[in-house]
Amino acid sequence: MIPERLSAYDAIIPLLDEVIEWSLLRKWSLSEVYRVTLKSGQTRIMKWGGKEMAGEATMYQQLVSSLKVPSPHIYGFFQLENSAVIIMEDCGRYNLEQQPNPAHFLEAARVLARLRETASANLGKNLRSEVIRSYSASAADFLALLDDLLRSRHLARNETLLSLQTTFPHELQKLYQTIPFTLVHHDYHAKNLVIQKNGILPIDWSLAYLSPHLGDLYCLIAEARSFSNVSKKDILSAFRDEVHSDLSIEQLNWQVSVGGICWLVKTLKWLVYGGTDTIPGSEAWIPDLMNDLENLMKEVN
């Protein structure tokens, strides 16, 4: 039986008539993801997105695919007034959250290093200037996010954020002057890293944008330690070994710390301005995220 969210697409998605089995993978208020089995025995991933989540296909077409980084193949995209459905490749049954093998986390670090270099190399020649402008997050953008947090109901006049206001501009200036723009996944977590025979494939690029920061590696380090007891040192070494530069561990540590701050500021902004409504119970994440932010600030300073 076709799920309620997708029933409105019955007349415009012929493939729905071929589905013999639905398996729900993820369900939020604005997103539902299914693995479907077709009469042929093949499987596909069908992803419904509502409101702001309906633009994911455009993200793949304009940004991710153009930068030639590894991502799932898109078979089709169908849109109604306030929602959209993407039909994409089923890249694998298991992700790193389900099978947290230490070797796979190290490979995910290497994959991240390669895709960042690939995206950076292709950015200028494969993307039109208006696309770059549309998807870029500037240093000023991150400072504006910080200002928004300090005006929010949850975090108004927060002492940690007020302290960050004095140090963040300098760190961002240094970051944006020394590190080239590249592709940021922004949700580089174990649940979005699919295990394949030849390595790891990142999926769910719905939050991607362009920036120099290394928040993706910050997220991977935290999850590698949590899920598989892989040390930060080992993740950093695996990443650095794939980078074609004389990047020192000290420089990389600084990039990860500043990238983590960027990731936290952007994530906190999303949470306090509507994310807590999208994901029930996510308000409880805010204190832990603020503790993480405070610890990163100590590392940078």
C-alpha positions as CSV (number, residue, x, y, z in Angstrom):
1,M,0.0,0.0,0.0
2,I,1.3,3.4,-1.0
3,P,2.2,5.6,2.1
4,E,-0.1,8.5,2.6
5,R,2.6,11.1,1.8
6,L,3.2,9.6,-1.6
7,S,-0.4,8.8,-2.5
8,A,-0.8,12.3,-4.1
9,Y,1.9,11.2,-6.6
10,D,0.1,8.1,-7.8
11,A,-0.9,9.8,-11.1
12,I,2.6,11.2,-11.9
13,I,5.1,8.6,-10.8
14,P,4.6,5.4,-12.9
15,L,7.1,3.5,-10.8
16,L,4.7,3.4,-7.9
17,D,2.7,0.7,-9.8
18,E,5.8,-1.4,-9.8
19,V,6.4,-1.4,-6.0
20,I,5.6,-4.6,-4.2
21,E,7.2,-3.8,-0.8
22,W,7.7,-0.6,1.2
23,S,10.3,-0.4,4.0
24,L,10.3,2.8,6.1
25,L,13.9,4.0,6.8
26,R,13.3,7.4,8.3
27,K,10.3,9.6,9.2
28,W,10.2,13.2,10.3
29,S,7.5,15.8,9.9
30,L,9.0,17.2,6.7
31,S,10.8,14.1,5.4
32,E,10.1,10.4,4.8
33,V,12.5,7.9,3.3
34,Y,11.6,4.4,2.0
35,R,13.4,1.5,0.4
36,V,11.1,0.0,-2.2
37,T,11.3,-3.3,-3.8
38,L,10.0,-3.5,-7.4
39,K,8.4,-6.3,-9.3
40,S,11.7,-6.9,-11.0
41,G,13.4,-7.5,-7.7
42,Q,15.4,-4.3,-7.9
43,T,15.3,-1.8,-5.1
44,R,15.2,2.0,-5.0
45,I,15.2,4.7,-2.4
46,M,12.1,7.0,-2.5
47,K,12.4,10.2,-0.5
48,W,9.5,12.6,0.2
49,G,10.3,16.1,1.3
50,G,7.9,18.8,2.4
51,K,8.3,22.6,2.3
52,E,12.0,23.6,2.5
53,M,13.0,19.9,2.2
54,A,11.5,19.7,-1.2
55,G,14.5,21.3,-2.9
56,E,17.0,18.5,-2.4
57,A,16.9,17.3,-6.0
58,T,17.9,20.8,-7.1
59,M,20.8,20.6,-4.7
60,Y,22.0,17.3,-6.3
61,Q,21.6,18.7,-9.9
62,Q,23.2,22.1,-9.4
63,L,25.8,21.5,-6.8
64,V,26.7,17.9,-5.9
65,S,26.7,16.3,-9.3
66,S,28.4,19.3,-11.0
67,L,31.3,19.0,-8.5
68,K,31.8,15.3,-9.4
69,V,31.8,14.1,-5.9
70,P,30.5,10.6,-5.0
71,S,26.7,10.6,-4.4
72,P,23.7,8.4,-5.2
73,H,22.4,8.4,-8.8
74,I,19.0,10.2,-9.2
75,Y,16.5,8.3,-11.3
76,G,13.7,10.8,-11.1
77,F,12.3,13.9,-9.4
78,F,8.6,14.8,-9.1
79,Q,7.2,17.9,-7.5
80,L,3.8,19.2,-6.4
81,E,3.0,22.5,-4.9
82,N,4.4,22.1,-1.4
83,S,6.4,18.8,-1.6
84,A,8.6,16.7,-3.8
85,V,9.7,13.1,-4.3
86,I,13.2,11.9,-5.3
87,I,13.8,8.4,-6.6
88,M,17.4,7.5,-6.2
89,E,19.9,4.6,-6.2
90,D,19.8,2.2,-3.3
91,C,23.5,2.5,-2.4
92,G,23.7,-0.2,0.2
93,R,21.8,-1.9,3.1
94,Y,24.0,-0.8,5.9
95,N,25.5,2.4,7.1
96,L,28.2,3.1,9.7
97,E,25.7,3.5,12.5
98,Q,24.5,0.0,11.9
99,Q,27.9,-1.5,11.3
100,P,30.5,0.7,13.1
101,N,33.7,-1.0,11.9
102,P,36.8,1.0,12.8
103,A,38.3,0.5,9.3
104,H,35.1,2.0,7.8
105,F,35.4,5.2,9.9
106,L,39.0,5.6,8.8
107,E,37.9,5.2,5.2
108,A,35.2,7.8,5.7
109,A,37.9,10.2,6.7
110,R,39.8,9.5,3.5
111,V,36.7,9.8,1.4
112,L,36.0,13.2,3.0
113,A,39.5,14.4,2.1
114,R,39.2,13.2,-1.5
115,L,35.7,14.7,-2.1
116,R,36.8,18.1,-0.6
117,E,39.7,18.3,-3.0
118,T,37.6,17.1,-5.9
119,A,34.9,19.6,-5.2
120,S,37.4,22.5,-4.7
121,A,39.1,21.6,-8.0
122,N,35.8,21.5,-10.0
123,L,34.1,24.5,-8.3
124,G,35.5,27.2,-10.5
125,K,35.2,25.4,-13.8
126,N,31.9,23.5,-13.4
127,L,29.7,25.9,-11.5
128,R,28.3,29.1,-12.8
129,S,29.0,32.2,-10.7
130,E,25.3,32.6,-9.7
131,V,25.2,29.0,-8.5
132,I,28.3,29.6,-6.4
133,R,26.8,32.7,-4.9
134,S,23.5,30.9,-4.2
135,Y,25.2,28.0,-2.2
136,S,28.1,29.8,-0.6
137,A,28.2,30.4,3.2
138,S,30.5,33.4,3.8
139,A,32.2,34.4,7.0
140,A,29.7,37.2,7.3
141,D,26.9,34.6,7.1
142,F,28.2,32.7,10.1
143,L,28.5,35.9,12.1
144,A,24.9,36.7,11.2
145,L,23.9,33.2,12.4
146,L,25.6,33.9,15.7
147,D,23.8,37.2,16.0
148,D,20.5,35.4,15.4
149,L,21.2,32.9,18.2
150,L,21.8,35.8,20.6
151,R,18.3,37.1,19.7
152,S,16.6,33.7,20.0
153,R,14.2,32.7,22.8
154,H,16.5,29.8,23.8
155,L,19.9,31.5,23.8
156,A,19.4,35.3,24.2
157,R,22.4,36.9,26.0
158,N,24.1,33.5,26.4
159,E,27.5,34.1,27.9
160,T,29.3,31.5,25.8
161,L,27.8,33.0,22.6
162,L,28.7,36.6,23.7
163,S,32.3,35.4,24.3
164,L,32.3,33.8,20.8
165,Q,31.3,37.2,19.3
166,T,34.7,38.6,20.3
167,T,36.9,35.7,18.9
168,F,34.9,34.3,16.0
169,P,35.5,37.1,13.5
170,H,39.3,36.7,13.7
171,E,39.2,32.9,13.4
172,L,36.7,33.1,10.4
173,Q,38.9,35.7,8.7
174,K,41.9,33.4,9.0
175,L,40.0,30.4,7.8
176,Y,38.4,32.1,4.7
177,Q,41.8,33.7,3.7
178,T,43.8,30.5,3.9
179,I,41.5,27.6,3.0
180,P,39.8,27.3,-0.4
181,F,36.0,27.0,-0.8
182,T,34.8,23.4,-1.2
183,L,31.7,21.3,-0.6
184,V,30.4,20.9,2.9
185,H,28.0,18.0,3.5
186,H,26.9,19.4,7.0
187,D,25.4,16.0,8.0
188,Y,28.5,13.8,7.7
189,H,27.3,11.4,10.4
190,A,27.4,7.6,10.6
191,K,23.8,7.3,9.5
192,N,24.6,9.0,6.2
193,L,27.7,7.0,5.4
194,V,26.8,3.9,3.5
195,I,29.1,0.9,3.4
196,Q,29.9,-0.5,-0.1
197,K,32.2,-3.1,-1.4
198,N,34.7,-0.5,-2.6
199,G,34.4,1.9,0.3
200,I,32.1,4.5,1.8
201,L,29.5,6.5,0.0
202,P,28.0,9.7,1.6
203,I,24.3,10.1,1.1
204,D,21.6,12.7,2.0
205,W,23.3,15.9,0.7
206,S,20.2,17.9,1.4
207,L,22.0,20.4,3.7
208,A,25.1,20.8,1.5
209,Y,26.7,24.2,0.8
210,L,30.0,25.8,-0.1
211,S,32.5,26.9,2.6
212,P,36.2,26.2,3.6
213,H,35.3,24.9,7.0
214,L,35.9,21.3,8.3
215,G,32.8,20.8,10.3
216,D,32.2,17.5,8.5
217,L,35.5,16.0,9.9
218,Y,34.5,17.3,13.4
219,C,31.3,15.4,13.2
220,L,33.0,12.2,12.0
221,I,35.6,12.4,14.8
222,A,32.8,12.5,17.4
223,E,30.9,9.6,15.9
224,A,34.0,7.5,15.4
225,R,34.8,7.8,19.0
226,S,31.2,7.2,20.1
227,F,30.3,4.2,17.9
228,S,33.7,2.5,17.4
229,N,36.2,3.9,19.9
230,V,38.4,5.2,17.1
231,S,40.6,8.0,18.3
232,K,40.7,11.5,17.0
233,K,44.4,11.1,16.2
234,D,43.7,8.1,13.9
235,I,40.9,9.9,12.1
236,L,43.1,13.0,11.6
237,S,45.9,10.9,10.3
238,A,43.7,9.1,7.8
239,F,42.3,12.4,6.6
240,R,45.8,14.1,6.3
241,D,47.3,11.1,4.4
242,E,44.8,11.8,1.6
243,V,45.5,15.5,1.4
244,H,47.9,16.7,-1.3
245,S,49.6,19.4,0.9
246,D,52.0,19.7,3.8
247,L,49.2,20.1,6.3
248,S,50.5,19.6,9.8
249,I,48.4,18.0,12.6
250,E,48.4,21.3,14.5
251,Q,46.9,23.1,11.4
252,L,44.4,20.3,10.9
253,N,43.4,20.4,14.6
254,W,42.7,24.2,14.3
255,Q,40.7,23.7,11.1
256,V,38.6,21.0,12.8
257,S,38.0,23.2,15.9
258,V,36.9,26.2,13.8
259,G,34.9,23.9,11.6
260,G,33.2,22.4,14.6
261,I,32.2,25.9,15.8
262,C,30.8,26.7,12.3
263,W,28.8,23.5,12.3
264,L,27.5,24.1,15.8
265,V,26.5,27.7,15.1
266,K,24.6,26.7,12.0
267,T,23.0,23.7,13.6
268,L,21.9,25.6,16.7
269,K,20.4,28.3,14.5
270,W,18.3,25.6,12.7
271,L,17.2,24.1,16.0
272,V,16.1,27.2,17.8
273,Y,14.3,28.7,14.8
274,G,12.1,25.7,13.9
275,G,14.2,22.5,14.1
276,T,12.8,21.6,17.5
277,D,9.3,21.5,15.9
278,T,10.6,19.3,13.0
279,I,12.2,16.8,15.3
280,P,10.3,16.1,18.5
281,G,12.6,16.0,21.5
282,S,15.5,17.8,19.8
283,E,15.2,20.7,22.2
284,A,17.1,18.5,24.7
285,W,20.1,18.5,22.3
286,I,20.7,22.3,22.9
287,P,22.6,22.1,26.2
288,D,24.9,19.4,25.0
289,L,25.6,21.3,21.8
290,M,26.4,24.4,23.8
291,N,28.8,22.4,26.0
292,D,30.5,21.2,22.8
293,L,30.8,24.8,21.6
294,E,32.3,25.9,24.8
295,N,35.0,23.2,24.7
296,L,35.9,24.0,21.1
297,M,36.3,27.7,22.0
298,K,38.8,26.7,24.6
299,E,40.7,24.6,22.0
300,V,40.9,27.5,19.6
301,N,41.9,30.0,22.2
